[in-house]
Amino acid sequence: MERRRIGTGALSVGAVGLGCMPMSWAYSGSRRRGEESVRAVHRALDLGSDLLDTADMYGPFTNELLLGRVLRERRADAFVSTKAGLLVGDQHIVANGRPGYVKRACDASLRRLQTDVIDLYQLHRADPEVPVEETWGAMAELVRAGKVRALGLCAVGARGGRRPGSGLYDGTLRQLQRVQQVFPVSAVQAELSVWSPEALTALLPWCAERGIGFLAAMPLGNGFLTGTLTPGEGFEPDDPRARHPRFTAEMMASNQPLVAGLRRIARRHGADVTPAQVALAWVLAQGPQVIALPGTKRERWARENAAAAALRLTPEDLAEVAALPPALGSWD
């Protein structure tokens, strides 16, 4: 698989990584698929999808424990990315960026992951009660202590009814400018897909100008762009898509032209090419510093996603995607 750099140093990863959250958090049946998820991680590593993206809050904690089972045997094959800064309570999630907490969280993640170093440690959310420079400074100390190799930040934007160019990531850009003065940012993680391209306006160019890796989260639009979801089929109550405005039967039906366009392009590239692979190839085509992070808990999809790294879209394909109608419905 093609390799892409994380930051300006020597770190590199496969162009398509593996988002591990669905294995134990947020999606229906996640907690019942431990062995299947372990097989999916092994298959991803076999195929060069070596960036394993997790967080201490996924589960909470169980996602890192699951990955630890694989890393115990295959640490040399993996690039481990985890996150800190969010605490899961009974009814809500809160940010915690206190330096002492971040250091303790790192030690706990190292134990669960069964490793002595985290390749990329990301700040999941900035704590509004703690200057982000203080949190980032504590994370930088972890690098100097040899517990972490590089630092990243998860981008957050004000959601709802936004459009490209509307300043969605202005707050994140200000945070990035502040922490960059403390210690280099190696990667930024943010949503990027055919139906959610807002990062292309300012955030991705900011990263490209500075040689910062861009981790494209939700590149398949929470599964919608795979073309495997049927409008109106419904989701289990514990699945966040059951409450998501873009996943109502009406909005899913209205956004089918996006899937149809991806399917047309897929057919031109061969009978075995899928809309999901076209969606991932589009993400990768947005710049050499972009790494796609599709999430899955199934070996089959890990294999299909990895194969997308070899798909090269033509200028005509990219123009056709650009001409597709924008997604309808708010993203919250």
N, C-alpha and C positions, 0 to 999 in steps of 0.2 A: 504494500500500500504506500502511496505517496506520503512523505513526511513533511510536516510543517512545523515551523519554529514557534516556541513560546517565549516571547520577549526577545531581547537582543543578545542573550547568552547562548550557551550551547544546548539548551533543552529543546527537544523536538518530539513530536507525537504523530501518530497516524492522522490523516486528514479527517477521518470519521471516528469519533470516540464513542463512548457508551455512557449515556445518562442512566444512573442506577436508581434514581428515586422511585420509579414504578415498582421496583422489587419489594418495597416494604413501606410505602407511604403514598397516600392520596388516591390511588386507583383501586378499583374493585378487585377483590381477590388477591391483593398484593401479599398479605401476610400468609396466604395459604400456598404460596408457590416457591418456597425456599429452595428446594432441590432443583426445580426447573430454572430458577434464577441463577444458581451456581453454574449450571450447564451453559446458560447464556453468556456468563462472564468468561468461562473457559473458551467458548467458541469465538467470542469477540477477540480475545487475546491471540488465539490461533491465527486469526485473519488480519492481525495488525491494528485492530481498534484498541490501542493500548491505554488511551486516556480514560480512566475510570473516574467518573464524577459523582461524588456523594456529598453528604453533609451530616454533621452530628444530629441535627434535628429530624432527619428522616427516620421515622420509626416512633419516637426518637431513639436513636442509638443503634437500632437493629440493622440498619442498612450498612453501617460500618462493620458491625459484627459479621454480617454475611460476607462482605468483601474480605474480611480478615481470614475467613476459611480458605479463600482462593489464594490470597497473598502469602499465606503460610507456605504454600507450595511453589508459587510463581511470582514472587516479588520482582525478580529481575526482568520479567516480561511486561511489567505494568508501569504506567505513569499515574501516580495516585494524586487525585485532587479532592480535597475535602474543604468544608467551610465551618466557620464558627460565627457567633454573634447573634443567634436567635435562640430563645428558650421557649419550649412548648409547655403551656400551662393547661389546666383543665378546660378552659373555655376560650383561650386566646393565645396568641404568640407575641412575645415581647422581645425587644432588642436588648442586648447586654454587651457593651463595648468597653467595659472596665478592664484596664490592662491586666490586673491580677486574674480576672475571670478568663480572659483570652488565653493566658499562659496555661492555666489549669485545663481548659478545654482542649488545648493542643496535646497535652500529656495524655488526657483521656482518649483522644482520638488515636494517638499512636498505639495505645494498649489495645483498643478494639480492632484496629487494622492489622495488628501483629507485625508492625514494622518499626524501624528506628528512625525513619525520616519520611516526611510528607513532601512530595515533589512540588505541589502547588497548594498553598494555603490561602483560602479566599475569605474575605470579609463578606458575610452573607447580607447583613444590613448594618448601616451605621446607626449607632445609638444616639438619639437626639439629646440625651443628657450628658454625653461625653464628647469632647472635641475629637473629631475623627483623627486628628494628628496623634493624639495620645493612644488611641487604639492601634493605629498603624505603627507607631513607634514600638509598642509591645510586640507586634507581629514581626517587626524587623529584628528585634532582639532574638526571636526564635530562629531566624535565619542565621544570625551570628553565632548562635549556640549549636548550630548543626542539626536542629530538629526539623527544619523546613528549607527547601531549596529556592523557592520563589513565591512571590505574593501576587494575589489577584483580588479584584473587587467585583461584586455582583451589582450590575446596574439596576436602578429602580427609577421608574418614571411615574408621574401623576397620570392615572388612567382615566378612561371614560371619554368617549366621543372625540378622541384625538385624531389627528391626521398628520401625514408626513410634513415636517417643517414647523410643527406647532410647539416645539420646545419641550417635547416629552422628557428628554434626558438632560435638561439644563442643570437640574440639581446634581445629577451624577457627574456631569462634567466639572462642576465646581468642586465636588469632592475629590475627583481625580487630580485636578490641578493642585489641590492642597496636599494630598498624600504623596504626590510625586516629588514634592520638595523634601519629604522626610526619607523616603526609600523608594527605589524604582518599582513601578507597576509592571509586572510581566504579562498579565492577562486581565481582560475584562469579559465578564459573562453577561449576556443580555439576550433577550428574545429576538430571533430573526427568522423569518419564513416568508414564503410567497404571500401569505395572507396577513402577515404582520411585519412589514418592511421598514418600520419607523427608524430603526437604528442606522439605516443607510444615510440619513440626512446629515447627521453631525457626529454621532458617537463612533461609528465605524471609521469615518475619515480621521477623527482625532487619534484613534488607535493606529491607523495606517501610517500617519505622519511620524509617529514615535516608535515604530517597530514593535508595538504591543500586540500580543496575540488576542484574537477575538473568539471567544467560545460561544457559538450560536446555540442558545437554548431553545427548546420547543421548535426545532426546524420543520417538524411535521404537523404543526398546528394542533398539538394535543391529539393527534391521530386523524384529524379531519382530512388532511392532504394525502393520506394513504389511499383514499377511495374505498375503504372497507367499512365505513360507518353508514348506516341507513337512516335517513331522516325519520324521526318519529319512533325509532326502535326503543328509545329510553335507556337510561343508565341506572345502575344500582344506587341506592340512597347515599352510600359512602363515597361515591365517585363525584369529584367536584364539578365534572361536566354536567351533572344533573341540575346544577344551579347556575350554569354559565349562560349568559345571554346569547352567545354565538352557537350554543348547542341546543336551542329550542328547535322543535321540528320545523317551524317556519323559517328560521334563519339558516338551518342546515340545508333546507331545500333551496333557499335563495342564493346560497353560495356554491351550489353545485357547478356553475360554469367554471369555477377555479379548478375543480377536480377534473372536469371534462377537458379543459385545456391541457393539464398535465398528462392526461391519458392520451391525448392526440400526439403529443410530443413523444411519449413513451413508445407508442406504436411505430413511429418512424425509426426508432433505434433498435427495434427487435421485439419479437413476441415475448421474450422473457423479461423485458424492462417494465418496471412498474411506475405508477404515478409517484409513489414515495421516493423512488430512486431519482426521478427527475427533480422532485422538490429538494432533495438533498444536494444534487448536483448544482442546482441553481444557487443554493446557499454557498457552496464551495467556490462557485464562479465569481462571488462578490469580492474576492481578494485573496492573495496568497497567505495572508495571516489568519484566515478564517478556518476554524475547526468546527465541524458540525457535531452536535451532541444529542442525537436522537435517543430517547429513553425507551427501554423495553425490558420485559422480564422473560421473554421467550427466545429460545435459541434460533428459531426460524427467522424472526425479524432481525436479530443481531447479524445473521448471515446476509440477509437481503440489504440491510443498511450498509454493511461493510463494502458490499459490491458496488455501491453507488460511487465510491471514491474513484472508480475507473471510468465512470461515465462522463464524457465530455460533450457539453451542449454546444451547438453551433451558434453563430451570431443570429441566425434566423430563429433558432429555438429561444434564445434570450429575448429577442424582440417580441416573439409571440407571448412569452410570459409577461413582459412589460405591458402588453396591450390587454391583458386580462382585466376584467372589472375588479375594482377594489372590494375587499371583503365587506359585507354588510353586518351591522350589529356592533354594539359596544363590546369591548374585550373584557369588561368586568360584569 
